[in-house]
Amino acid sequence: MSDARTLLVANRGEIAVRIFSTCGRLGLRTIAVVGPGDEGALHARVADATVPVVSYLDAEALVAAARESGAELVHPGYGFLAESAVFAEAVLDAGLTWVGPPPEALRRGGDKLESKRIAAVAGVPTLEAGEPDELGFPLLVKAAAGGGGRGMRVVERPEELEEALEAASREAEAAFGDGTVYCERYLPDPRHVEVQLLGDRRGTVLALGERDCSVQRRHQKVVEESPPPGLGAGVRERLASHAVAFGRAIGYESAGTAEFLVEGDEAYFLELNGRIQVEHPVTEAVTGLDLVELQLRVADGESLAGLQVASEGHAVEARLYAEDPRTFLPRPGPVRRLRLPAGIRVDAGVEEGDEVGGSYDPMIGKLIAHGTDRSEALDRLSEALDETVVEGVTTNLPFLRWLVAHPAFRAGEVSTGFLGRFPPLSPPPLPPPGGPWGEGWRLNLAAAPPLPALQVEAAAQTSGAAGGDGRVIAPMPGKVIDVRVETGEQVESHQPLVVLEAMKMEQVVTAPYDGGIRTVDVTVGDQVTTGAVLVTLETA
């Protein structure tokens, strides 16, 4: 590759920094775009040059930035416009090289409804999508575009549907510029497994291995690993075969990920993420490949024929976020002290002294550990998490330490319902008793009713309610995007009062009890801090 060329990353944070790292090794000059609030951010500091833009979602501004800076290549990263066929076309129409899938593949694979139809023709099984009365409840409302858990809502009852559709659509519009949503059959406790794909312009599509991403909060991954623990060879082979079949069906090029839900021996295609994934480092760790370099080579027209792919050992990634370790609500603020481990790979988006703002994803960085087997990889990750220090901002570090040490997680008993079975930071289950008490025995008493599993999203929803003084406070900093009540109105317990938005995620604040609205203390458009009074109820 010529060292005279220049690449612009149409993104921010850790993914921009990570792409710049490969560019530096290959001799490419780098350009960072800087959106509002990102002046002086790490990705801007490490780039060779910067260009301000009005928004990371403004395709015209991003293409203009590439032209202004003299960039020949544009890498979209993940999120924002990474899967936008319109943006890809605009880049190509400007005579620039697009480091990603062709627009038509993005268009066909990026629309989840269209991708289901293509999958069916290719013989790849999917979950049913359709009208709510056809699917029944519970069901899942999903954004047709984008990914990363945004624009998703589980709907348990028909009366919740309208609110879920509206909220998911707003969230998807804010995150991806497309508010289209649809309904899909909901599996309550499957595994979430994905296949890393890589394709070239000559029709070659390769599967580079599988990743397990089952442990999630708010439909977003927090820990990923490769290979998936305890997944049978037959299931893994079918997943790879299905992923490659779908990739070939849409003429896929560059790096991408086919996502599946696995229930027993059955696997259902979910969607194709037509971009590099947050969790791509675990695949790089076990294969020794640099996926960003391979994306650049494919964009230059190189063939993947002869690429040797072999997996060695086990890798685990943990995402370090500025968020509450129990409710997972974002907690933006200044990073006054930051010590990251030196013995493993760390992809960071901030440094000590930086600010985690409220407008973007709250990720601080990713910790990736590799070992000869899963046990060794987890041990190394555990040691790295113990070495990590973050001060000045609340993080999920206690949660990550708890999770990596949890006996069920250590045993590979992972699923999307993991945090429902084991609430965040809860004591681990006691080991079974030994001796005669470990055998079967009977006590002639009625069995105690099981405790309900913690619903992480529900816990976060109600966390903004205050006590008996009537004040309902903001559980996180954010922007007021909707006020659902008026002064003098009578409300019921758990009725939505105010909707906040922070980091492209919505948070509904609900009434703590039945009562009348004494005052509404905010209006749409207000920026509020954690603890700000939103609504005041008549005293309980």
Buried (B, 14 or more C-beta within 10 A) or exposed (E): BEEEBBBBBBBBBBBBBBBBBBBBEBEBBBBBBBBEEBEEBBBBEBBBBBBBBEBBBBBEBBBBBBEEBEBBBBBBBBBBBBBBBBBBBBBBEBEBBBBBBBBEBBBBBBBBEBBBEBBEEBEBEBBEBEEBEEBEBBBBBBBBBBBBBBBBBBBBEEEBBEBBBBBBBBBBBBBBBBBBBBBBBBBEEBBBBBBBBBBBBEEBBBBBBBBBBBBBBBBBBBBBBBBBBEBEEEBBEBBBBBBBBBBBBBBBBBBBBBBBBBEEEEBBBBBBBBBBBBBBBBBBBBBEBBBBBBBBBBBBEBEBEEBEBEBEBBBBBBBBBBBBBBBBBBBBBEBEEBEBBEEBBBBBBBBBEBBBBBBBBBBBBBBBBBBEEBEBBBBBBBBBBEBBEBEBBBBBBBBBBBBBBBEBBBEBBBBBBBBBBBBBEEEEEEEEEEEEEEEEEEEEEEEEEEEEEBBBBEBBBBBBBBEEEBBBBBBBBBBBBBBBBEEEEEBEEBBBBBBBBBBBBBBBBBBBBBBEBBEBBBEEEBEBEBEBBBBBBEEE
